[in-house]
Amino acid sequence: MIYLFLSVLFTVLVFVILKEFNRFGLDNLQAIVVSYFTALLIGIGFSETPMTFSFLLSKPWIYGAMAISTLFIIVFNLMAITAQKGGLSVMTIANKMSMSIPILAGVLLYDEQLGVLKIAGILLAFLGLWFACKKAEAHKFDKRLWYLPFFIFIGAGLADTLLNHMQTQYVPVHEFDVFSTSLFLFCGLLGLLVFFVKWSMGKLKLHPKSWIGGLALGFPNYFSIYYIVKALSQKEFDAAFVFSANNLLVVLISVLIGLWLYKEKLNVQNYIGLGLSCIAIILLYFAL
């Protein structure tokens, strides 16, 4: 359970730091690319296994790691576009509801059992996330852009499913740290490619202040992935519980931090969502 709580803690910290980027006027792309390489260096420092390209290429999980990293980059950019189009709550809901894909995959591929309590908990989790993420926005999301949240839903769900599949089938316990670190290597290389393409086209200027933000983001960024992989490896928890509880707790804590730190206002739907989320976590815990 400690790994699950740590993954939630570091994920929330990632969200808080990302929110602070706006306040300090940092460039998201440059900060996130720097954070990937910062996380990479942290992972190399913590790893007991020397990480070289020849070592990585010899591993059966290497192509899965590349696919997950590619999905991470694609989903991040889709989320940014969706938020800019005025669909912040739509983006959040699509991202969080994607947990249905790894849960379904766990049932179909790994024969995970769904009892009455677990089904009730998962259904309440979806309802809780829906209501908790609903915000009053200045304008409605353009329904002609329906494909953006759809691809966020599919991409984030596939990334989580692949992450679970890799650690379940291909990644030995002693290679969890190297596997987690490799994700940041490939994310960093892909992000660097995007950065240089935009920079060469004159669409991006160097912003050293953003690099400092990336350094701060790198630490929680690494451990948010490392501990979710560790949580998925625990035999007493299945994917349905890990992904449901992780998403619910991240939303709950983020909302509470928003209330306390940023003086954000909640509507009636948000309070309903928080209540349903608490009940869902209790049901999922007792369904183990």
C-alpha positions in Angstrom: 0.0 0.0 0.0 2.9 2.3 0.7 4.0 2.2 -3.0 0.5 3.3 -4.1 0.4 6.2 -1.6 3.9 7.3 -2.8 2.8 7.2 -6.4 -0.2 9.4 -5.6 1.9 11.8 -3.5 4.5 12.3 -6.3 1.8 12.6 -9.0 0.0 15.3 -7.1 3.4 17.1 -6.6 3.8 16.9 -10.4 0.4 18.6 -10.9 1.2 21.3 -8.4 4.5 22.1 -10.0 2.9 22.1 -13.5 0.3 24.6 -12.2 3.1 26.8 -10.9 4.6 26.9 -14.4 1.7 29.3 -15.5 2.3 31.6 -12.6 6.0 32.0 -13.4 5.5 32.1 -17.1 7.5 29.0 -18.0 7.6 27.3 -21.3 5.9 23.9 -20.8 7.8 22.0 -23.6 11.2 23.1 -22.5 10.5 22.5 -18.8 9.1 19.1 -19.4 12.0 18.0 -21.7 14.4 19.1 -19.0 12.4 17.2 -16.4 12.6 14.0 -18.4 16.4 14.2 -18.5 16.5 15.2 -14.8 14.4 12.1 -14.0 16.7 10.1 -16.2 19.8 11.1 -14.2 17.9 10.4 -11.0 17.0 7.0 -12.2 20.6 6.2 -13.3 21.8 7.4 -9.8 19.3 5.1 -8.0 19.8 2.1 -10.3 22.1 -0.6 -9.2 22.3 -1.8 -12.8 24.5 0.0 -15.3 22.2 1.4 -18.0 23.7 1.4 -21.5 22.1 1.3 -24.9 23.5 -2.2 -25.5 22.0 -3.4 -22.2 18.6 -1.8 -23.0 18.5 -3.3 -26.5 19.0 -6.7 -25.0 15.9 -6.5 -22.9 12.6 -8.0 -24.0 10.7 -5.0 -22.6 12.6 -2.4 -24.6 10.0 -2.0 -27.4 7.2 -1.8 -24.9 9.1 1.0 -23.1 9.5 2.8 -26.4 5.8 2.5 -27.1 4.8 3.7 -23.7 7.1 6.7 -24.0 5.6 7.6 -27.4 2.1 7.4 -26.0 3.1 9.6 -23.1 4.4 12.3 -25.5 1.3 12.1 -27.8 -1.2 12.2 -24.9 0.6 15.2 -23.3 0.3 17.2 -26.5 -3.3 16.2 -27.0 -4.1 17.3 -23.4 -2.4 20.6 -24.0 -4.4 21.2 -27.2 -7.7 20.2 -25.6 -7.1 22.5 -22.6 -6.3 25.4 -24.9 -9.5 24.8 -26.9 -11.5 25.5 -23.7 -12.1 22.0 -22.6 -10.2 21.7 -19.4 -12.8 19.5 -17.6 -13.3 17.5 -20.8 -9.6 16.8 -21.0 -9.4 15.9 -17.3 -12.3 13.5 -17.5 -11.0 11.8 -20.7 -7.6 11.3 -19.0 -9.0 9.9 -15.8 -11.7 7.8 -17.3 -9.0 6.0 -19.4 -8.5 3.8 -16.4 -11.3 1.6 -17.7 -9.0 0.3 -20.4 -6.3 -1.3 -18.1 -9.1 -2.5 -15.8 -10.8 -4.3 -18.7 -7.4 -5.6 -19.9 -6.7 -7.0 -16.4 -10.0 -8.9 -16.5 -9.6 -10.2 -20.1 -5.8 -11.0 -20.1 -5.0 -11.9 -16.5 -8.3 -13.4 -15.3 -8.7 -10.7 -12.6 -12.0 -11.3 -10.7 -14.7 -8.7 -10.5 -17.0 -9.3 -7.5 -20.0 -7.2 -6.5 -18.1 -4.9 -4.3 -15.4 -4.3 -6.9 -17.9 -3.6 -9.7 -19.8 -1.2 -7.4 -16.5 0.5 -6.4 -15.4 0.9 -10.1 -18.8 2.3 -11.1 -18.7 4.8 -8.2 -15.1 5.7 -9.1 -16.2 6.7 -12.6 -19.1 8.7 -11.3 -16.9 10.3 -8.7 -14.2 11.3 -11.2 -16.8 12.7 -13.6 -18.4 14.9 -11.0 -15.2 15.9 -9.2 -13.6 17.1 -12.5 -16.6 19.0 -13.7 -15.8 22.7 -13.7 -17.8 25.8 -14.8 -15.9 27.0 -17.9 -16.1 30.3 -19.7 -17.2 28.6 -22.9 -18.4 25.2 -24.1 -16.1 22.7 -25.6 -16.5 22.6 -29.4 -18.1 19.2 -30.1 -16.6 19.2 -33.6 -13.3 18.5 -31.8 -14.7 15.3 -30.2 -11.7 13.3 -31.5 -9.3 15.1 -29.1 -10.7 13.7 -25.8 -11.4 10.4 -27.6 -7.7 10.0 -28.4 -6.7 11.2 -25.0 -8.9 8.4 -23.5 -7.5 5.8 -25.9 -3.8 6.9 -25.6 -3.7 7.2 -21.8 -5.6 3.9 -21.4 -3.2 2.1 -23.8 -0.2 3.6 -22.0 -1.4 2.4 -18.6 -2.3 -1.0 -20.1 1.1 -1.4 -21.6 2.8 -0.3 -18.4 0.9 -3.0 -16.5 1.6 -5.6 -19.1 5.3 -4.9 -19.3 5.8 -5.1 -15.5 3.6 -8.2 -15.2 5.0 -10.2 -18.1 8.5 -8.9 -19.0 10.1 -6.9 -16.3 11.8 -8.8 -13.4 11.6 -7.2 -10.0 15.3 -6.3 -10.0 14.9 -4.4 -13.3 12.0 -2.1 -12.2 14.3 0.8 -11.7 16.0 0.4 -15.1 12.6 0.0 -16.8 11.2 3.2 -15.2 14.4 5.1 -16.1 14.3 3.9 -19.7 10.8 5.5 -20.1 12.3 8.9 -19.3 15.2 8.3 -21.6 12.8 7.8 -24.6 10.4 10.5 -23.5 13.4 12.9 -23.3 14.7 12.0 -26.7 11.3 12.4 -28.3 10.7 15.6 -26.5 14.1 16.9 -27.6 13.2 16.0 -31.2 10.0 18.0 -31.0 11.9 20.9 -29.4 14.5 21.1 -32.1 11.8 20.9 -34.9 9.9 23.8 -33.4 13.1 25.8 -32.7 14.4 25.3 -36.2 11.1 26.5 -37.6 11.4 29.7 -35.4 8.3 28.7 -33.3 10.3 28.4 -30.1 12.8 30.6 -28.3 15.3 29.4 -25.7 13.9 30.0 -22.2 16.5 29.2 -19.5 14.2 30.1 -16.7 12.0 27.2 -17.8 14.9 24.8 -17.4 15.0 25.5 -13.7 11.3 24.5 -13.5 12.2 21.3 -15.4 14.8 20.5 -12.8 12.2 20.9 -10.0 9.7 18.7 -11.9 12.1 15.9 -12.7 12.3 14.5 -9.1 8.6 13.9 -8.6 8.2 13.0 -12.3 10.6 10.0 -11.9 9.1 8.7 -8.6 5.5 9.0 -9.8 6.3 6.4 -12.5 8.6 4.3 -10.4 6.1 3.8 -7.6 3.1 3.1 -9.8 5.2 0.3 -11.4 6.1 -0.9 -7.9 2.4 -0.8 -6.8 1.4 -2.8 -9.9 4.0 -5.4 -9.0 2.4 -6.1 -5.5 0.6 -9.5 -5.6 -2.1 -8.4 -3.1 -3.3 -5.7 -5.4 -4.7 -6.1 -8.9 -4.7 -3.5 -11.7 -8.3 -2.6 -11.2 -7.6 -1.5 -7.6 -4.3 0.2 -8.3 -5.5 2.3 -11.2 -8.9 3.2 -9.6 -7.4 4.1 -6.2 -4.5 6.0 -7.8 -6.8 8.1 -10.0 -9.3 8.8 -7.2 -6.7 9.7 -4.6 -4.9 12.0 -7.0 -8.2 13.9 -7.8 -9.2 14.0 -4.2 -5.9 15.4 -2.9 -5.5 17.8 -5.9 -9.0 19.2 -5.2 -8.2 19.7 -1.5 -4.9 21.4 -2.4 -6.8 23.6 -4.8 -9.1 24.6 -2.0 -6.4 25.2 0.5 -3.5 26.6 -1.5 -5.2 28.2 -4.5 -8.5 29.2 -3.0 -10.4 27.4 -5.8 -14.2 27.2 -5.6 -16.2 23.9 -5.8 -19.6 23.5 -7.2 -22.3 21.1 -6.0 -21.2 18.5 -8.6 -17.6 18.6 -7.3 -18.8 17.9 -3.7 -20.9 15.0 -5.0 -17.9 13.7 -6.8 -15.7 13.9 -3.8 -18.3 12.0 -1.7 -18.7 9.3 -4.3 -14.9 9.0 -4.7 -14.5 8.4 -0.9 -17.1 5.6 -1.0 -15.5 4.1 -4.1 -12.1 3.9 -2.4 -13.6 2.2 0.7 -15.5 -0.4 -1.5 -12.4 -1.1 -3.6 -10.3 -1.6 -0.5 -12.8 -4.1 1.1 -13.2 -5.9 -2.3 -9.5 -6.9 -2.2 
